[in-house]
Amino acid sequence: MSEVTLRIEGMSCGGCVRNVTETLKALPGVAGAEVSLEQACAVVQYDPAIVDVAVMCRAVEEAGFDVLQ
């Protein structure tokens, strides 16, 4: 299992946090995601054999947020 921290811009409320969390957790290979509004980031635990960071970034961007690495 690997871990990555994604910087996420555009979150403004708890609903945004919930949206990003659910988006990440829905991806195959993602074991967990802790999203922080205050720190504007998501810490994601994932299996790199199943999902890569680019897929996670694309999913969050498609949900309407900007991802910085």
C-alpha positions as MATLAB code, in Angstrom:
seq = 'MSEVTLRIEGMSCGGCVRNVTETLKALPGVAGAEVSLEQACAVVQYDPAIVDVAVMCRAVEEAGFDVLQ';
ca = [
       0.000    0.000    0.000;
       1.244    3.468   -0.899;
       0.245    6.928    0.274;
       0.118   10.241   -1.558;
      -0.906   13.744   -0.538;
      -2.822   15.696   -3.166;
      -3.196   19.478   -2.887;
      -6.781   20.325   -3.773;
      -8.048   23.802   -4.615;
     -11.658   24.864   -4.883;
     -13.087   23.238   -1.753;
     -15.157   25.702    0.271;
     -17.341   23.619    2.613;
     -18.033   20.263    4.174;
     -20.019   19.238    1.114;
     -16.918   19.717   -1.016;
     -14.886   17.569    1.382;
     -17.542   14.850    1.241;
     -17.621   15.012   -2.570;
     -13.830   14.667   -2.891;
     -13.727   11.885   -0.286;
     -16.459    9.886   -2.003;
     -14.894   10.439   -5.431;
     -11.541    9.084   -4.281;
     -12.934    6.167   -2.262;
     -15.034    5.060   -5.256;
     -11.907    4.369   -7.306;
     -10.763    0.732   -7.478;
      -7.505    0.380   -5.554;
      -8.118    3.262   -3.144;
      -8.156    1.925    0.416;
      -8.801    5.231    2.172;
      -8.885    8.983    1.790;
      -8.690   11.678    4.468;
      -9.653   15.060    3.043;
      -8.976   18.307    4.927;
     -10.737   21.556    4.056;
      -8.396   23.561    6.313;
      -5.223   22.132    4.778;
      -6.699   21.934    1.256;
      -5.419   18.422    0.715;
      -6.293   14.764    0.549;
      -4.113   11.996    1.957;
      -4.887    8.858   -0.021;
      -3.887    5.260    0.722;
      -3.895    3.200   -2.463;
      -2.586    0.105   -4.225;
      -0.282    1.290   -7.035;
      -0.822   -2.004   -8.882;
      -4.492   -1.063   -9.327;
      -4.671    2.748   -9.508;
      -2.163    5.518  -10.116;
      -2.005    9.125   -9.012;
      -2.948   10.453  -12.461;
      -6.261    8.565  -12.306;
      -6.979    9.996   -8.849;
      -6.185   13.531  -10.008;
      -8.378   13.186  -13.081;
     -11.321   11.894  -10.999;
     -11.067   14.827   -8.563;
     -10.786   17.300  -11.444;
     -13.849   15.768  -13.119;
     -15.683   16.335   -9.809;
     -14.972   20.067  -10.233;
     -11.807   20.711   -8.213;
      -8.199   21.561   -9.084;
      -5.406   19.217   -8.069;
      -1.782   20.302   -7.602;
       1.062   17.879   -7.085;
];
